[in-house]
Amino acid sequence: MNKLISIASINDIPPVYRQTPIGLLLEYHNLYRPLDIVDRAQLLVGMCMDNRKHLHIPDNFAFIIRSGGANLRYSEFKVSYAIGVGQVSHIALIGHNNCGMVNLHSRKNEFINGLVSTAGWERGKAEEHFMHFAPMFEIGNETNFILTETTRLRLQYPKIQIAPLFYLVDDNKLYFIEENLTSS
Ligand SMILES: [Zn+2]
C-alpha cells in the first residue's frame, strides 16, 4: 500500500493544500476546527458509497459524489456540473481501506445469490449483470486506484486542484496518500 500521511496538526497538511478548501476539509474533519457558516459549496468530494464513513464538515461546504471505490469514471457529468455550475475549483478524492470494490470476483457468488434471494432476480440475469459490470467497477487496490483517478482527473480538469486522500475506517481519520512524483 502507498504511504499515508497522517494529519494531526495544521503543519502536517502539505503546504500546497493549506489555505485551500482541501486543507479546510482536513481541519474540519481531523482537527475539529469549529464549523464555519458556509453559504456556497467550496469543494467537490468523491468518496465511496460504503456505509462506514461520514465527514465532519459544515452544511453547504461540499458537493459529494458517492460511488463504489470513489470511482468517478462514470460520474463525469456530475463532476463537470460541480465545476461548471457549482464553481468549485478543488476536488478531494477519498478512498478507504477494506473497500468492497477490491477483488469483486471473490464476492461473485454472494452478489448473485443476494440478487436472487433479496431482489427476486433470475439467476441468469444476475450472473450476466455481475459479469458485465464487475470489470467496470473493480478498483484493484484502494490507494493505487485513487492515485490513478487523481492523475486522470488532473488531465481532464487542468485548472482544478485535486488531492488523493484516504479514510481509515479503523480511526475515522483522513490521510493524504503520498504521491511519489519523482521516484517509483
Ligand atoms: Zn469502498
Backbone and ligand atoms as CSV (ligand in chain L), in Angstrom:
chain,resi,resn,atom,element,x,y,z
A,1,MET,N,N,0.838,-1.200,0.000
A,1,MET,CA,C,0.000,0.000,0.000
A,1,MET,C,C,0.868,1.242,0.000
A,2,ASN,N,N,0.393,2.270,-0.670
A,2,ASN,CA,C,1.127,3.532,-0.684
A,2,ASN,C,C,1.143,4.142,0.708
A,3,LYS,N,N,2.159,4.975,0.945
A,3,LYS,CA,C,2.308,5.575,2.262
A,3,LYS,C,C,1.201,6.603,2.520
A,4,LEU,N,N,0.687,6.565,3.744
A,4,LEU,CA,C,-0.327,7.536,4.136
A,4,LEU,C,C,0.315,8.608,5.013
A,5,ILE,N,N,-0.093,9.844,4.805
A,5,ILE,CA,C,0.435,10.955,5.596
A,5,ILE,C,C,-0.634,11.335,6.611
A,6,SER,N,N,-0.347,11.142,7.891
A,6,SER,CA,C,-1.369,11.450,8.895
A,6,SER,C,C,-1.367,12.943,9.205
A,7,ILE,N,N,-2.546,13.436,9.521
A,7,ILE,CA,C,-2.723,14.870,9.752
A,7,ILE,C,C,-3.231,15.075,11.171
A,8,ALA,N,N,-2.302,15.457,12.050
A,8,ALA,CA,C,-2.661,15.681,13.455
A,8,ALA,C,C,-2.511,17.138,13.849
A,9,SER,N,N,-1.991,17.954,12.939
A,9,SER,CA,C,-1.919,19.405,13.182
A,9,SER,C,C,-1.905,20.101,11.824
A,10,ILE,N,N,-2.129,21.400,11.848
A,10,ILE,CA,C,-2.165,22.140,10.581
A,10,ILE,C,C,-0.841,21.992,9.835
A,11,ASN,N,N,0.264,21.908,10.593
A,11,ASN,CA,C,1.575,21.804,9.959
A,11,ASN,C,C,1.771,20.503,9.188
A,12,ASP,N,N,0.944,19.496,9.490
A,12,ASP,CA,C,1.045,18.231,8.755
A,12,ASP,C,C,0.414,18.319,7.369
A,13,ILE,N,N,-0.435,19.304,7.158
A,13,ILE,CA,C,-1.102,19.427,5.856
A,13,ILE,C,C,-0.061,19.881,4.830
A,14,PRO,N,N,0.107,19.157,3.733
A,14,PRO,CA,C,1.089,19.578,2.733
A,14,PRO,C,C,0.855,21.042,2.332
A,15,PRO,N,N,1.931,21.844,2.276
A,15,PRO,CA,C,1.792,23.291,2.056
A,15,PRO,C,C,0.916,23.649,0.860
A,16,VAL,N,N,0.982,22.846,-0.190
A,16,VAL,CA,C,0.225,23.185,-1.394
A,16,VAL,C,C,-1.292,23.165,-1.138
A,17,TYR,N,N,-1.698,22.448,-0.095
A,17,TYR,CA,C,-3.133,22.352,0.195
A,17,TYR,C,C,-3.585,23.259,1.342
A,18,ARG,N,N,-2.635,23.880,2.045
A,18,ARG,CA,C,-3.046,24.768,3.138
A,18,ARG,C,C,-3.764,25.983,2.562
A,19,GLN,N,N,-4.658,26.555,3.313
A,19,GLN,CA,C,-5.406,27.727,2.843
A,19,GLN,C,C,-6.229,27.417,1.600
A,20,THR,N,N,-6.574,26.167,1.426
A,20,THR,CA,C,-7.475,25.800,0.319
A,20,THR,C,C,-8.646,25.029,0.930
A,21,PRO,N,N,-9.722,24.834,0.167
A,21,PRO,CA,C,-10.829,24.026,0.698
A,21,PRO,C,C,-10.402,22.602,1.065
A,22,ILE,N,N,-9.365,22.084,0.419
A,22,ILE,CA,C,-8.885,20.737,0.772
A,22,ILE,C,C,-8.242,20.764,2.166
A,23,GLY,N,N,-7.418,21.781,2.425
A,23,GLY,CA,C,-6.852,21.942,3.764
A,23,GLY,C,C,-7.943,22.127,4.805
A,24,LEU,N,N,-8.976,22.904,4.427
A,24,LEU,CA,C,-10.095,23.131,5.355
A,24,LEU,C,C,-10.813,21.824,5.683
A,25,LEU,N,N,-11.004,20.984,4.668
A,25,LEU,CA,C,-11.628,19.673,4.907
A,25,LEU,C,C,-10.869,18.909,5.984
A,26,LEU,N,N,-9.534,18.918,5.875
A,26,LEU,CA,C,-8.723,18.212,6.879
A,26,LEU,C,C,-8.856,18.874,8.252
A,27,GLU,N,N,-8.910,20.210,8.252
A,27,GLU,CA,C,-9.051,20.901,9.539
A,27,GLU,C,C,-10.390,20.576,10.203
A,28,TYR,N,N,-11.438,20.578,9.420
A,28,TYR,CA,C,-12.753,20.267,9.999
A,28,TYR,C,C,-12.811,18.817,10.483
A,29,HIS,N,N,-12.390,17.920,9.596
A,29,HIS,CA,C,-12.627,16.503,9.895
A,29,HIS,C,C,-11.616,15.942,10.901
A,30,ASN,N,N,-10.348,16.241,10.697
A,30,ASN,CA,C,-9.326,15.642,11.572
A,30,ASN,C,C,-9.013,16.487,12.790
A,31,LEU,N,N,-9.078,17.805,12.633
A,31,LEU,CA,C,-8.554,18.693,13.681
A,31,LEU,C,C,-9.657,19.418,14.449
A,32,TYR,N,N,-10.899,19.081,14.154
A,32,TYR,CA,C,-12.042,19.650,14.889
A,32,TYR,C,C,-12.082,21.172,14.844
A,33,ARG,N,N,-11.674,21.744,13.721
A,33,ARG,CA,C,-11.872,23.174,13.554
A,33,ARG,C,C,-13.370,23.454,13.686
A,34,PRO,N,N,-13.755,24.487,14.448
A,34,PRO,CA,C,-15.195,24.785,14.576
A,34,PRO,C,C,-15.828,24.989,13.198
A,35,LEU,N,N,-17.015,24.450,13.009
A,35,LEU,CA,C,-17.656,24.513,11.696
A,35,LEU,C,C,-18.095,25.929,11.383
A,36,ASP,N,N,-17.613,26.468,10.272
A,36,ASP,CA,C,-17.972,27.820,9.860
A,36,ASP,C,C,-19.369,27.826,9.248
A,37,ILE,N,N,-19.947,29.013,9.180
A,37,ILE,CA,C,-21.171,29.188,8.404
A,37,ILE,C,C,-20.737,29.326,6.942
A,38,VAL,N,N,-21.213,28.442,6.120
A,38,VAL,CA,C,-20.789,28.418,4.718
A,38,VAL,C,C,-22.019,28.635,3.849
A,39,ASP,N,N,-21.927,29.557,2.891
A,39,ASP,CA,C,-23.127,29.815,2.090
A,39,ASP,C,C,-23.077,29.233,0.688
A,40,ARG,N,N,-21.885,28.787,0.254
A,40,ARG,CA,C,-21.869,28.107,-1.045
A,40,ARG,C,C,-20.781,27.036,-1.065
A,41,ALA,N,N,-20.957,26.056,-1.929
A,41,ALA,CA,C,-20.017,24.932,-1.970
A,41,ALA,C,C,-18.624,25.407,-2.369
A,42,GLN,N,N,-17.622,24.876,-1.688
A,42,GLN,CA,C,-16.238,25.232,-1.993
A,42,GLN,C,C,-15.443,24.053,-2.535
A,43,LEU,N,N,-16.018,22.861,-2.441
A,43,LEU,CA,C,-15.251,21.658,-2.697
A,43,LEU,C,C,-16.162,20.584,-3.291
A,44,LEU,N,N,-15.571,19.755,-4.155
A,44,LEU,CA,C,-16.252,18.527,-4.579
A,44,LEU,C,C,-15.535,17.359,-3.918
A,45,VAL,N,N,-16.295,16.540,-3.223
A,45,VAL,CA,C,-15.745,15.325,-2.613
A,45,VAL,C,C,-16.216,14.125,-3.424
A,46,GLY,N,N,-15.274,13.273,-3.816
A,46,GLY,CA,C,-15.631,11.980,-4.402
A,46,GLY,C,C,-15.258,10.914,-3.396
A,47,MET,N,N,-16.211,10.139,-2.933
A,47,MET,CA,C,-15.913,9.117,-1.924
A,47,MET,C,C,-16.769,7.877,-2.151
A,48,CYS,N,N,-16.366,6.798,-1.523
A,48,CYS,CA,C,-17.058,5.530,-1.718
A,48,CYS,C,C,-18.451,5.554,-1.088
A,49,MET,N,N,-19.337,4.712,-1.618
A,49,MET,CA,C,-20.692,4.595,-1.086
A,49,MET,C,C,-20.719,3.870,0.264
A,50,ASP,N,N,-19.597,3.282,0.649
A,50,ASP,CA,C,-19.500,2.466,1.867
A,50,ASP,C,C,-20.135,3.161,3.076
A,51,ASN,N,N,-20.865,2.398,3.865
A,51,ASN,CA,C,-21.651,2.985,4.958
A,51,ASN,C,C,-20.842,3.323,6.204
A,52,ARG,N,N,-19.550,2.948,6.227
A,52,ARG,CA,C,-18.786,3.154,7.464
A,52,ARG,C,C,-18.201,4.552,7.593
A,53,LYS,N,N,-18.475,5.431,6.625
A,53,LYS,CA,C,-17.761,6.698,6.628
A,53,LYS,C,C,-18.716,7.876,6.581
A,54,HIS,N,N,-18.419,8.893,7.373
A,54,HIS,CA,C,-19.085,10.171,7.141
A,54,HIS,C,C,-18.123,11.292,7.496
A,55,LEU,N,N,-18.330,12.432,6.875
A,55,LEU,CA,C,-17.390,13.539,7.031
A,55,LEU,C,C,-17.931,14.566,8.010
A,56,HIS,N,N,-17.019,15.107,8.810
A,56,HIS,CA,C,-17.370,16.169,9.752
A,56,HIS,C,C,-17.063,17.495,9.057
A,57,ILE,N,N,-18.068,18.065,8.409
A,57,ILE,CA,C,-17.884,19.306,7.642
A,57,ILE,C,C,-19.130,20.174,7.803
A,58,PRO,N,N,-18.996,21.480,7.524
A,58,PRO,CA,C,-20.176,22.349,7.661
A,58,PRO,C,C,-21.229,22.054,6.593
A,59,ASP,N,N,-22.463,22.388,6.888
A,59,ASP,CA,C,-23.515,22.364,5.873
A,59,ASP,C,C,-23.072,23.238,4.700
A,60,ASN,N,N,-23.438,22.849,3.514
A,60,ASN,CA,C,-23.178,23.632,2.282
A,60,ASN,C,C,-21.727,23.627,1.826
A,61,PHE,N,N,-20.829,23.013,2.585
A,61,PHE,CA,C,-19.404,23.124,2.267
A,61,PHE,C,C,-19.023,22.385,0.984
A,62,ALA,N,N,-19.631,21.232,0.744
A,62,ALA,CA,C,-19.144,20.387,-0.353
A,62,ALA,C,C,-20.252,19.697,-1.130
A,63,PHE,N,N,-20.048,19.609,-2.447
A,63,PHE,CA,C,-20.778,18.631,-3.241
A,63,PHE,C,C,-20.152,17.276,-2.931
A,64,ILE,N,N,-20.953,16.241,-2.844
A,64,ILE,CA,C,-20.396,14.910,-2.587
A,64,ILE,C,C,-20.956,13.917,-3.589
A,65,ILE,N,N,-20.058,13.263,-4.307
A,65,ILE,CA,C,-20.464,12.178,-5.196
A,65,ILE,C,C,-19.976,10.893,-4.554
A,66,ARG,N,N,-20.903,10.018,-4.215
A,66,ARG,CA,C,-20.502,8.742,-3.612
A,66,ARG,C,C,-20.721,7.638,-4.633
A,67,SER,N,N,-19.688,6.850,-4.826
A,67,SER,CA,C,-19.793,5.726,-5.759
A,67,SER,C,C,-18.797,4.669,-5.297
A,68,GLY,N,N,-19.002,3.428,-5.695
A,68,GLY,CA,C,-18.134,2.350,-5.240
A,68,GLY,C,C,-16.671,2.663,-5.507
A,69,GLY,N,N,-15.856,2.633,-4.456
A,69,GLY,CA,C,-14.417,2.854,-4.604
A,69,GLY,C,C,-14.016,4.290,-4.878
A,70,ALA,N,N,-14.959,5.248,-4.758
A,70,ALA,CA,C,-14.708,6.653,-5.145
A,70,ALA,C,C,-14.329,6.724,-6.623
A,71,ASN,N,N,-14.917,5.851,-7.385
A,71,ASN,CA,C,-14.659,5.782,-8.828
A,71,ASN,C,C,-15.534,6.820,-9.525
A,72,LEU,N,N,-14.897,7.832,-10.118
A,72,LEU,CA,C,-15.667,8.897,-10.767
A,72,LEU,C,C,-15.704,8.742,-12.289
A,73,ARG,N,N,-15.194,7.588,-12.784
A,73,ARG,CA,C,-15.146,7.422,-14.240
A,73,ARG,C,C,-16.526,7.475,-14.872
A,74,TYR,N,N,-17.554,7.088,-14.101
A,74,TYR,CA,C,-18.904,7.085,-14.668
A,74,TYR,C,C,-19.755,8.211,-14.084
A,75,SER,N,N,-19.072,9.188,-13.518
A,75,SER,CA,C,-19.783,10.329,-12.924
A,75,SER,C,C,-19.276,11.644,-13.506
A,76,GLU,N,N,-18.687,11.563,-14.685
A,76,GLU,CA,C,-18.018,12.734,-15.269
A,76,GLU,C,C,-18.947,13.945,-15.382
A,77,PHE,N,N,-20.171,13.721,-15.778
A,77,PHE,CA,C,-21.073,14.867,-15.964
A,77,PHE,C,C,-21.340,15.572,-14.637
A,78,LYS,N,N,-21.417,14.787,-13.572
A,78,LYS,CA,C,-21.660,15.377,-12.252
A,78,LYS,C,C,-20.428,16.142,-11.769
A,79,VAL,N,N,-19.249,15.623,-12.084
A,79,VAL,CA,C,-18.017,16.358,-11.755
A,79,VAL,C,C,-18.017,17.687,-12.502
A,80,SER,N,N,-18.330,17.624,-13.782
A,80,SER,CA,C,-18.341,18.838,-14.603
A,80,SER,C,C,-19.393,19.820,-14.105
A,81,TYR,N,N,-20.507,19.303,-13.654
A,81,TYR,CA,C,-21.572,20.168,-13.128
A,81,TYR,C,C,-21.093,20.921,-11.888
A,82,ALA,N,N,-20.436,20.192,-10.978
A,82,ALA,CA,C,-19.957,20.836,-9.744
A,82,ALA,C,C,-18.945,21.940,-10.071
A,83,ILE,N,N,-18.167,21.726,-11.126
A,83,ILE,CA,C,-17.175,22.723,-11.522
A,83,ILE,C,C,-17.837,23.854,-12.318
A,84,GLY,N,N,-18.589,23.467,-13.341
A,84,GLY,CA,C,-19.144,24.462,-14.253
A,84,GLY,C,C,-20.233,25.306,-13.624
A,85,VAL,N,N,-21.157,24.665,-12.956
A,85,VAL,CA,C,-22.288,25.386,-12.358
A,85,VAL,C,C,-22.015,25.692,-10.893
A,86,GLY,N,N,-21.448,24.721,-10.188
A,86,GLY,CA,C,-21.191,24.908,-8.757
A,86,GLY,C,C,-19.974,25.767,-8.463
A,87,GLN,N,N,-19.142,25.980,-9.498
A,87,GLN,CA,C,-17.984,26.869,-9.357
A,87,GLN,C,C,-16.980,26.412,-8.300
A,88,VAL,N,N,-16.829,25.111,-8.143
A,88,VAL,CA,C,-15.773,24.645,-7.240
A,88,VAL,C,C,-14.487,24.435,-8.037
A,89,SER,N,N,-13.363,24.688,-7.416
A,89,SER,CA,C,-12.055,24.556,-8.073
A,89,SER,C,C,-11.172,23.514,-7.398
A,90,HIS,N,N,-11.759,22.758,-6.472
A,90,HIS,CA,C,-10.974,21.786,-5.706
A,90,HIS,C,C,-11.766,20.482,-5.583
A,91,ILE,N,N,-11.055,19.383,-5.736
A,91,ILE,CA,C,-11.675,18.061,-5.588
A,91,ILE,C,C,-10.867,17.249,-4.579
A,92,ALA,N,N,-11.560,16.664,-3.616
A,92,ALA,CA,C,-10.939,15.704,-2.690
A,92,ALA,C,C,-11.434,14.319,-3.067
A,93,LEU,N,N,-10.516,13.466,-3.501
A,93,LEU,CA,C,-10.873,12.085,-3.835
A,93,LEU,C,C,-10.512,11.228,-2.640
A,94,ILE,N,N,-11.489,10.558,-2.067
A,94,ILE,CA,C,-11.258,9.856,-0.803
A,94,ILE,C,C,-11.508,8.361,-0.957
A,95,GLY,N,N,-10.433,7.591,-0.953
A,95,GLY,CA,C,-10.559,6.134,-0.908
A,95,GLY,C,C,-10.635,5.671,0.534
A,96,HIS,N,N,-10.760,4.379,0.747
A,96,HIS,CA,C,-10.732,3.876,2.124
A,96,HIS,C,C,-10.261,2.428,2.139
A,97,ASN,N,N,-9.854,1.987,3.313
A,97,ASN,CA,C,-9.368,0.603,3.430
A,97,ASN,C,C,-10.542,-0.373,3.515
A,98,ASN,N,N,-10.262,-1.628,3.231
A,98,ASN,CA,C,-11.292,-2.678,3.209
A,98,ASN,C,C,-12.447,-2.338,2.275
A,99,CYS,N,N,-12.118,-1.798,1.120
A,99,CYS,CA,C,-13.173,-1.381,0.181
A,99,CYS,C,C,-13.754,-2.593,-0.536
A,100,GLY,N,N,-15.082,-2.607,-0.627
A,100,GLY,CA,C,-15.773,-3.722,-1.266
A,100,GLY,C,C,-15.553,-3.801,-2.774
A,101,MET,N,N,-15.008,-2.749,-3.367
A,101,MET,CA,C,-14.782,-2.762,-4.814
A,101,MET,C,C,-13.423,-3.367,-5.176
A,102,VAL,N,N,-12.713,-3.874,-4.155
A,102,VAL,CA,C,-11.455,-4.599,-4.389
A,102,VAL,C,C,-11.761,-6.087,-4.456
A,103,ASN,N,N,-11.238,-6.737,-5.476
A,103,ASN,CA,C,-11.432,-8.181,-5.639
A,103,ASN,C,C,-12.909,-8.566,-5.670
A,104,LEU,N,N,-13.638,-7.909,-6.548
A,104,LEU,CA,C,-15.078,-8.180,-6.681
A,104,LEU,C,C,-15.350,-9.652,-6.990
A,105,HIS,N,N,-14.419,-10.251,-7.731
A,105,HIS,CA,C,-14.646,-11.638,-8.137
A,105,HIS,C,C,-14.867,-12.560,-6.932
A,106,SER,N,N,-14.193,-12.221,-5.810
A,106,SER,CA,C,-14.330,-13.069,-4.621
A,106,SER,C,C,-15.750,-12.992,-4.043
A,107,ARG,N,N,-16.511,-11.991,-4.450
A,107,ARG,CA,C,-17.881,-11.841,-3.950
A,107,ARG,C,C,-18.927,-12.164,-5.010
A,108,LYS,N,N,-18.470,-12.804,-6.070
A,108,LYS,CA,C,-19.386,-13.068,-7.192
A,108,LYS,C,C,-20.610,-13.888,-6.756
A,109,ASN,N,N,-20.366,-14.994,-6.060
A,109,ASN,CA,C,-21.497,-15.849,-5.678
A,109,ASN,C,C,-22.415,-15.146,-4.681
A,110,GLU,N,N,-21.799,-14.440,-3.749
A,110,GLU,CA,C,-22.586,-13.691,-2.761
A,110,GLU,C,C,-23.475,-12.657,-3.464
A,111,PHE,N,N,-22.875,-11.963,-4.435
A,111,PHE,CA,C,-23.572,-10.933,-5.205
A,111,PHE,C,C,-24.773,-11.539,-5.942
A,112,ILE,N,N,-24.520,-12.641,-6.646
A,112,ILE,CA,C,-25.574,-13.262,-7.456
A,112,ILE,C,C,-26.666,-13.866,-6.566
A,113,ASN,N,N,-26.231,-14.587,-5.543
A,113,ASN,CA,C,-27.225,-15.197,-4.636
A,113,ASN,C,C,-28.067,-14.124,-3.955
A,114,GLY,N,N,-27.445,-13.011,-3.610
A,114,GLY,CA,C,-28.165,-11.922,-2.947
A,114,GLY,C,C,-29.204,-11.299,-3.857
A,115,LEU,N,N,-28.856,-11.108,-5.130
A,115,LEU,CA,C,-29.835,-10.536,-6.059
A,115,LEU,C,C,-31.000,-11.491,-6.273
A,116,VAL,N,N,-30.687,-12.778,-6.299
A,116,VAL,CA,C,-31.747,-13.773,-6.494
A,116,VAL,C,C,-32.668,-13.794,-5.276
A,117,SER,N,N,-32.057,-13.886,-4.081
A,117,SER,CA,C,-32.905,-14.055,-2.885
A,117,SER,C,C,-33.506,-12.737,-2.401
A,118,THR,N,N,-32.761,-11.652,-2.480
A,118,THR,CA,C,-33.261,-10.397,-1.915
A,118,THR,C,C,-34.093,-9.589,-2.907
A,119,ALA,N,N,-33.665,-9.599,-4.179
A,119,ALA,CA,C,-34.381,-8.779,-5.162
A,119,ALA,C,C,-35.316,-9.579,-6.042
A,120,GLY,N,N,-35.243,-10.895,-5.976
A,120,GLY,CA,C,-36.128,-11.711,-6.797
A,120,GLY,C,C,-35.681,-11.843,-8.242
A,121,TRP,N,N,-34.386,-11.623,-8.499
A,121,TRP,CA,C,-33.884,-11.749,-9.875
A,121,TRP,C,C,-33.762,-13.217,-10.269
A,122,GLU,N,N,-33.817,-13.430,-11.597
A,122,GLU,CA,C,-33.474,-14.754,-12.113
A,122,GLU,C,C,-31.955,-14.900,-12.098
A,123,ARG,N,N,-31.498,-16.130,-11.797
A,123,ARG,CA,C,-30.060,-16.361,-11.639
A,123,ARG,C,C,-29.263,-15.948,-12.877
A,124,GLY,N,N,-29.772,-16.293,-14.048
A,124,GLY,CA,C,-29.041,-15.978,-15.280
A,124,GLY,C,C,-28.857,-14.484,-15.465
A,125,LYS,N,N,-29.900,-13.739,-15.155
A,125,LYS,CA,C,-29.831,-12.284,-15.288
A,125,LYS,C,C,-28.820,-11.717,-14.291
A,126,ALA,N,N,-28.835,-12.264,-13.066
A,126,ALA,CA,C,-27.909,-11.792,-12.033
A,126,ALA,C,C,-26.462,-12.083,-12.417
A,127,GLU,N,N,-26.231,-13.252,-12.991
A,127,GLU,CA,C,-24.867,-13.615,-13.420
A,127,GLU,C,C,-24.386,-12.690,-14.532
A,128,GLU,N,N,-25.254,-12.460,-15.488
A,128,GLU,CA,C,-24.907,-11.591,-16.618
A,128,GLU,C,C,-24.607,-10.174,-16.123
A,129,HIS,N,N,-25.420,-9.727,-15.203
A,129,HIS,CA,C,-25.260,-8.391,-14.616
A,129,HIS,C,C,-23.882,-8.269,-13.954
A,130,PHE,N,N,-23.535,-9.258,-13.159
A,130,PHE,CA,C,-22.239,-9.231,-12.480
A,130,PHE,C,C,-21.103,-9.239,-13.504
A,131,MET,N,N,-21.186,-10.129,-14.464
A,131,MET,CA,C,-20.091,-10.263,-15.436
A,131,MET,C,C,-19.933,-9.001,-16.275
A,132,HIS,N,N,-21.041,-8.313,-16.541
A,132,HIS,CA,C,-20.971,-7.088,-17.334
A,132,HIS,C,C,-20.339,-5.944,-16.546
A,133,PHE,N,N,-20.777,-5.796,-15.295
A,133,PHE,CA,C,-20.380,-4.589,-14.554
A,133,PHE,C,C,-19.146,-4.751,-13.678
A,134,ALA,N,N,-18.868,-5.959,-13.205
A,134,ALA,CA,C,-17.739,-6.105,-12.284
A,134,ALA,C,C,-16.424,-5.567,-12.858
A,135,PRO,N,N,-16.101,-5.832,-14.130
A,135,PRO,CA,C,-14.840,-5.290,-14.650
A,135,PRO,C,C,-14.807,-3.767,-14.673
A,136,MET,N,N,-15.976,-3.130,-14.800
A,136,MET,CA,C,-16.011,-1.659,-14.834
A,136,MET,C,C,-15.786,-1.073,-13.445
A,137,PHE,N,N,-16.216,-1.792,-12.424
A,137,PHE,CA,C,-16.188,-1.215,-11.082
A,137,PHE,C,C,-15.085,-1.767,-10.179
A,138,GLU,N,N,-14.401,-2.791,-10.638
A,138,GLU,CA,C,-13.264,-3.320,-9.881
A,138,GLU,C,C,-12.174,-2.247,-9.802
A,139,ILE,N,N,-11.633,-2.008,-8.593
A,139,ILE,CA,C,-10.589,-0.980,-8.463
A,139,ILE,C,C,-9.206,-1.564,-8.193
A,140,GLY,N,N,-9.126,-2.853,-7.912
A,140,GLY,CA,C,-7.805,-3.479,-7.777
A,140,GLY,C,C,-7.146,-3.250,-6.428
A,141,ASN,N,N,-6.790,-2.005,-6.172
A,141,ASN,CA,C,-6.089,-1.655,-4.925
A,141,ASN,C,C,-6.531,-0.252,-4.542
A,142,GLU,N,N,-6.878,-0.058,-3.290
A,142,GLU,CA,C,-7.535,1.189,-2.888
A,142,GLU,C,C,-6.681,2.429,-3.132
A,143,THR,N,N,-5.426,2.406,-2.679
A,143,THR,CA,C,-4.615,3.626,-2.799
A,143,THR,C,C,-4.130,3.835,-4.238
A,144,ASN,N,N,-3.734,2.757,-4.898
A,144,ASN,CA,C,-3.304,2.902,-6.295
A,144,ASN,C,C,-4.426,3.468,-7.150
A,145,PHE,N,N,-5.632,2.991,-6.876
A,145,PHE,CA,C,-6.756,3.454,-7.689
A,145,PHE,C,C,-6.982,4.951,-7.510
A,146,ILE,N,N,-6.903,5.418,-6.268
A,146,ILE,CA,C,-7.125,6.848,-6.027
A,146,ILE,C,C,-6.043,7.683,-6.720
A,147,LEU,N,N,-4.801,7.207,-6.677
A,147,LEU,CA,C,-3.727,7.945,-7.362
A,147,LEU,C,C,-3.958,7.963,-8.879
A,148,THR,N,N,-4.411,6.853,-9.415
A,148,THR,CA,C,-4.684,6.794,-10.856
A,148,THR,C,C,-5.836,7.718,-11.231
A,149,GLU,N,N,-6.887,7.704,-10.406
A,149,GLU,CA,C,-8.023,8.593,-10.656
A,149,GLU,C,C,-7.612,10.063,-10.534
A,150,THR,N,N,-6.751,10.344,-9.573
A,150,THR,CA,C,-6.272,11.719,-9.393
A,150,THR,C,C,-5.550,12.187,-10.656
A,151,THR,N,N,-4.685,11.332,-11.169
A,151,THR,CA,C,-3.947,11.685,-12.397
A,151,THR,C,C,-4.909,11.895,-13.563
A,152,ARG,N,N,-5.854,11.000,-13.691
A,152,ARG,CA,C,-6.817,11.114,-14.797
A,152,ARG,C,C,-7.619,12.412,-14.717
A,153,LEU,N,N,-8.076,12.726,-13.513
A,153,LEU,CA,C,-8.903,13.927,-13.361
A,153,LEU,C,C,-8.080,15.205,-13.521
A,154,ARG,N,N,-6.803,15.158,-13.120
A,154,ARG,CA,C,-5.952,16.341,-13.316
A,154,ARG,C,C,-5.759,16.627,-14.800
A,155,LEU,N,N,-5.672,15.570,-15.599
A,155,LEU,CA,C,-5.547,15.765,-17.048
A,155,LEU,C,C,-6.843,16.308,-17.630
A,156,GLN,N,N,-7.938,15.809,-17.107
A,156,GLN,CA,C,-9.253,16.206,-17.620
A,156,GLN,C,C,-9.624,17.630,-17.220
A,157,TYR,N,N,-9.228,18.033,-16.016
A,157,TYR,CA,C,-9.605,19.357,-15.492
A,157,TYR,C,C,-8.341,20.071,-15.013
A,158,PRO,N,N,-7.537,20.580,-15.943
A,158,PRO,CA,C,-6.181,21.043,-15.588
A,158,PRO,C,C,-6.122,22.201,-14.595
A,159,LYS,N,N,-7.141,23.005,-14.480
A,159,LYS,CA,C,-7.058,24.139,-13.543
A,159,LYS,C,C,-7.614,23.803,-12.165
A,160,ILE,N,N,-8.091,22.595,-11.988
A,160,ILE,CA,C,-8.697,22.201,-10.710
A,160,ILE,C,C,-7.644,21.527,-9.840
A,161,GLN,N,N,-7.593,21.913,-8.567
A,161,GLN,CA,C,-6.670,21.235,-7.640
A,161,GLN,C,C,-7.339,19.957,-7.110
A,162,ILE,N,N,-6.638,18.843,-7.234
A,162,ILE,CA,C,-7.211,17.546,-6.862
A,162,ILE,C,C,-6.272,16.839,-5.895
A,163,ALA,N,N,-6.810,16.391,-4.772
A,163,ALA,CA,C,-5.976,15.752,-3.745
A,163,ALA,C,C,-6.380,14.294,-3.554
A,164,PRO,N,N,-5.396,13.376,-3.521
A,164,PRO,CA,C,-5.681,11.977,-3.221
A,164,PRO,C,C,-5.686,11.735,-1.714
A,165,LEU,N,N,-6.840,11.374,-1.189
A,165,LEU,CA,C,-6.984,11.192,0.261
A,165,LEU,C,C,-7.439,9.768,0.577
A,166,PHE,N,N,-7.328,9.436,1.840
A,166,PHE,CA,C,-7.679,8.087,2.274
A,166,PHE,C,C,-8.377,8.168,3.616
A,167,TYR,N,N,-9.400,7.382,3.776
A,167,TYR,CA,C,-10.171,7.335,5.022
A,167,TYR,C,C,-9.921,5.977,5.659
A,168,LEU,N,N,-9.330,5.981,6.843
A,168,LEU,CA,C,-9.127,4.714,7.543
A,168,LEU,C,C,-10.377,4.430,8.368
A,169,VAL,N,N,-11.031,3.321,8.078
A,169,VAL,CA,C,-12.263,3.036,8.809
A,169,VAL,C,C,-11.971,2.644,10.260
A,170,ASP,N,N,-10.720,2.365,10.568
A,170,ASP,CA,C,-10.358,1.994,11.947
A,170,ASP,C,C,-10.374,3.193,12.891
A,171,ASP,N,N,-9.931,4.367,12.393
A,171,ASP,CA,C,-9.908,5.538,13.287
A,171,ASP,C,C,-10.782,6.690,12.763
A,172,ASN,N,N,-11.425,6.487,11.622
A,172,ASN,CA,C,-12.291,7.513,11.015
A,172,ASN,C,C,-11.568,8.827,10.713
A,173,LYS,N,N,-10.263,8.741,10.455
A,173,LYS,CA,C,-9.496,9.944,10.104
A,173,LYS,C,C,-9.159,9.953,8.617
A,174,LEU,N,N,-8.922,11.150,8.117
A,174,LEU,CA,C,-8.473,11.313,6.734
A,174,LEU,C,C,-6.954,11.410,6.685
A,175,TYR,N,N,-6.384,10.854,5.640
A,175,TYR,CA,C,-4.941,10.885,5.400
A,175,TYR,C,C,-4.707,11.325,3.959
A,176,PHE,N,N,-3.564,11.941,3.705
A,176,PHE,CA,C,-3.159,12.135,2.311
A,176,PHE,C,C,-2.443,10.851,1.871
A,177,ILE,N,N,-2.644,10.465,0.627
A,177,ILE,CA,C,-1.851,9.388,0.046
A,177,ILE,C,C,-0.606,10.033,-0.546
A,178,GLU,N,N,0.546,9.579,-0.097
A,178,GLU,CA,C,1.781,10.186,-0.585
A,178,GLU,C,C,1.935,9.967,-2.083
A,179,GLU,N,N,2.258,11.045,-2.760
A,179,GLU,CA,C,2.475,10.955,-4.210
A,179,GLU,C,C,3.958,10.990,-4.468
A,180,ASN,N,N,4.475,9.921,-5.035
A,180,ASN,CA,C,5.887,9.887,-5.396
A,180,ASN,C,C,6.037,10.403,-6.810
A,181,LEU,N,N,6.170,11.705,-6.919
A,181,LEU,CA,C,6.185,12.303,-8.241
A,181,LEU,C,C,7.536,12.150,-8.918
A,182,THR,N,N,8.591,11.891,-8.108
A,182,THR,CA,C,9.923,11.826,-8.719
A,182,THR,C,C,10.480,10.413,-8.752
A,183,SER,N,N,10.009,9.532,-7.851
A,183,SER,CA,C,10.524,8.162,-7.870
A,183,SER,C,C,9.365,7.181,-7.899
A,184,SER,N,N,9.671,5.912,-8.049
A,184,SER,CA,C,8.573,4.961,-8.184
A,184,SER,C,C,8.090,4.441,-6.877
L,1,ZN,ZN,ZN,-15.454,1.281,-0.658
